């Protein structure tokens, strides 16, 4: 699979200086963590789940979570498990599925992990791992132990994606201790922890809050402080950190606005895409786009999505610009290994070799999976090309 794989080869050639790379479920963990992109959640109760997965794959989705937790009623769990097993089996038997996304199951308790792996049978080959809710050291360790046991029994490499969303993490008096415990748990299973996911909706719930469509998670200060501390303690670039993904965006359509739209007209006018801009504003996408940009500025990679319309904006903004690529390459040239300061090839900034090295390495990893745009290609062109027809 590859990002923008649903776009024609001719269109990819027009858009990309370096096209997105191909990866599979067997690729190295560092590649898969960077490649998750917009991870689309779907309730495991959907009767057409197998068809939905194939459809979303054809529209550019490369990772999905099939949810047995908060997205379904407590009374539906048993039926949802049966449906999930049935849909996985049907999907594995289909000869015409093409490339499927990385598939994860969000479970409620550790016992579901070995049980589902056993019930999937040969169809377990479609499974990439499990999402583990309300993760702390105490509650999360049994999930990780169950995953390790299921992996050993099935012979299938399985990844964990813990969700950081518990009140202990949110409350200031217990936050550092909780983060230290989470680090101990995930560090022990480092090879199997693909990414840490942020449960911002649960954070807001603890204070009876809900961000409006013209507000981002970073405008809610109690939430922003948690994101900052999670990145600070669990997302470091010194080799001890993990990939941390961006929070979910909840809105599809805006009935009324209090503040001005957050999308400038000029990029859309230049690309003759004013109609696209109006559509994005109508569906609250300007807030989403701003939050994606802030996710990236704050060290997050990828994003949880609960609507297919959110996928393409996440991927379009994940493509490395030609300018970023140029800077990263200059910083990482072998002859720059001793440090120093370089004027960027775009002559608009300084590139300081040692302080910017970690950024450059991260940028080239993103370029490996999302590609590098041509010099004259911007976000609008990438978004337009990536939207399903």
C-alpha positions, 0 to 999 in steps of 0.5 A: 500500500502507499499514500495517494495510491488511489491517485493515478500514476500520471497524477502522482508524477505531476504532484510529487518530486518524490512519490510516497513509498510503498509499505506493507503490514510487514514493514519495519515498525518505524515506517508503519508508525510514520505511515499511519496517517489518518486512522479511521475508526469504525464501530465493529457492529457495522453489518457491511464492515468488510465492504466498508474496509475495501471501499475506504482502502480504495479512497486512500485510507491506510489504517483503520480501527474497528471499535468494540469500546466506546463507539458501541453500547455495552449491550452490543459487545457480544454481537459486535465480536461475532460480527467482527469475526464474521467480517474478517473471515469474509474479507480473508476469503475475498479474492478481489480486495486489493491492498487492505489498510492496516487493521486494528481492533479496539478492545475493552479488556485484555481477555478479548485479545487472545479470544479474538485472535483464536476466533479469527483463525487464518483470517488473523493474517489481516490483523495488525494489532490492538488499540488499548483504552484508558491506558495506565501502567496498572490497567495497561500492562495486562493488555500488553501481556495478553498481546504478547501471548496472543502473538506467540500463539498465532505466530502473527506480529501484532502491534499495540496502540495504547490510548492515553485518556485516563483522568489520572493523566489529566489531573495535575497532581497525578500526571507525572507519576502516571506518565512515568508509569506509562513509560515503564509499561510501554518501554518494556514492550517497545518493539510492539508499541506502534504509537500512543494515541491521545483520547482528548474527548475523554480529557474534555469529559472530565471537566464537562467540556467540548471544543467548538468547531472553530476551536482546536484542542490547543485552545482548551488549555487544560487539554493542551497542557496534557498534550504538552506533557505527553510529548515532553515525557513520551515523545522525545527525539533522543531514541527514548520516545514513541510516536504520538498521534493527534486527537480526534476531530468531531465535526462534519458540518457547521450550522453557525459560526461565531468567528471568522473562517480560518482559511485564507482565500489566496491559495484557493484562488491561485489554484482556481479552487474557491468552490473547494474552499467553500465546501471545506468551510461548510464542513468545519474543515478549516478548524480541522486543518488548523488543528492538524497544523498545530498537531505537527507543530507540537510533535504529533504525527497522524490523527484519529479520524471518525469520518472519511471526509477527514482523511484526505486533509490529514494526508495532504498536510502530511506531505513534505513540502519541497522546501522542507525536503531541501532543508532536511537534506542539507542538514543531514549531508555527511559534510555537515556532520560537524555542525555549523549554520547553513543558509537554506537553499530557499534563502529565507532561513538558517539551518543550524545543523546540530539543533535541527538534525532531529527535525530533519531525520523526522522530516525525511521519514515522513517524506519516505511514506508521504512523499515530497511535493514538487516545488510548485505544488501546494496543499490545495493541489494535494487536497484536490487530487486526494479527494475521492471522486 
